[in-house]
Amino acid sequence: MRKILLLGSGELGKELTISLKRIGCHVITCDSYENAPAMQVSDQSEVFNMLNSEKLYEVIETHKPDFIVPEVEAIETQVLLEVEKNGKNIIPSARAVNLTMNRDRIRDRAKILGLQTASFAYAETEEELILEAKKIGSKVAVKPVMSSSGK
């Protein structure tokens, strides 16, 4: 029986968990709050902040999964890069997760590759936001670099 560690337990994770269980997998779901949707149908669950490197390592070591599947953005992706180097299977690859879990990384990567994107800038303060919005010169949408489940 394959053991899957699902990092994130939202509605999509619930659908994945149901499908994995149908094919005979043992699913451990993780999220930062109790009774998340996928936890309601999984074999086991863990509640912790996945940005906490030590706890993430501990959970991976405790459960020894065959596959680790990231489902939320709020994950310390450096841990995934390291455990993948040590033989763990990350789906998709830890590099893909590391590049795409934060909007700044994926936008920056697209720019490096010469792909066309909407105009964008980064700001950490309200003053920087106003300055960058004026530089863009048109309507702007303000989004966090990292979010989870639309929060």
Helices and strands as residue ranges (DSSP letters): E 3-7, H 11-22, E 26-31, G 37-40, E 44-47, H 53-63, E 67-70, H 77-85, E 89-90, H 94-100, H 103-112, H 126-136
